[in-house]
Amino acid sequence: MKRIDELRRQAERYLRLRTYINDPAATQAIGDVASELEMTAEQLERRELIRARAHEIWTEHACPHGRDVEFWLAAEREVDERRAGLI
């Protein structure tokens, strides 16, 4: 989560930097970089939530071998539904 927080801090710094620049092209480019940093942070956060939930599911099922994809997909569904407000 440290990396995720750092990416978000960098995105915020870029957005604050835009207020000091008058060049529209530079402002747009900085905004694009900030958006990409935030998107990367979101993707990393989602992956970490899925990883943690898949591990929980695995341990709930007595740690069986060979079901990692099944548990990962179940965790993916749960995390995505929770983030979409469906759960």
SVG drawing of the C-alpha trace seen along z (x, -y; Angstrom):
<svg xmlns="http://www.w3.org/2000/svg" viewBox="-26 -32 32 62">
<polyline fill="none" stroke="black" stroke-width="0.4" points="0.0,0.0 3.0,-2.3 3.5,-2.4 -0.1,-3.1 -0.1,-6.0 3.1,-7.4 1.5,-7.3 -1.5,-9.2 0.8,-11.8 2.6,-12.3 -0.6,-12.7 -1.7,-15.4 1.6,-17.2 1.2,-17.3 -2.3,-18.6 -1.1,-21.4 1.8,-22.2 -0.7,-22.9 -1.9,-26.0 1.5,-27.7 1.6,-27.1 0.0,-29.2 0.8,-27.1 -2.4,-25.1 -0.4,-22.3 1.8,-21.9 -1.2,-22.0 -2.9,-19.3 0.2,-17.1 0.6,-17.5 -3.1,-16.6 -2.6,-13.5 0.4,-12.3 -1.6,-12.9 -4.5,-10.8 -2.2,-8.0 -0.6,-7.9 -4.1,-7.8 -5.2,-5.0 -2.1,-3.0 -2.7,-3.5 -6.3,-2.3 -5.1,0.8 -2.6,1.7 -5.1,1.2 -7.6,3.4 -5.0,6.1 -3.9,6.0 -7.6,6.3 -8.1,9.3 -4.9,10.9 -5.8,10.5 -9.4,11.8 -8.2,14.8 -5.9,15.7 -8.8,15.5 -10.9,17.7 -8.1,20.2 -7.6,20.4 -11.4,20.8 -11.3,23.8 -8.4,25.5 -5.6,24.3 -6.2,26.8 -3.7,27.1 -4.8,26.4 -7.7,24.1 -5.8,20.8 -7.5,19.5 -10.9,20.4 -10.3,18.5 -8.7,15.5 -11.7,15.2 -14.1,15.4 -12.1,12.7 -12.1,10.6 -15.9,10.8 -16.4,9.9 -13.9,7.0 -15.4,5.5 -19.0,5.9 -18.0,4.3 -16.3,1.4 -19.3,0.9 -21.6,0.8 -23.4,4.0 -22.6,5.7"/>
</svg>
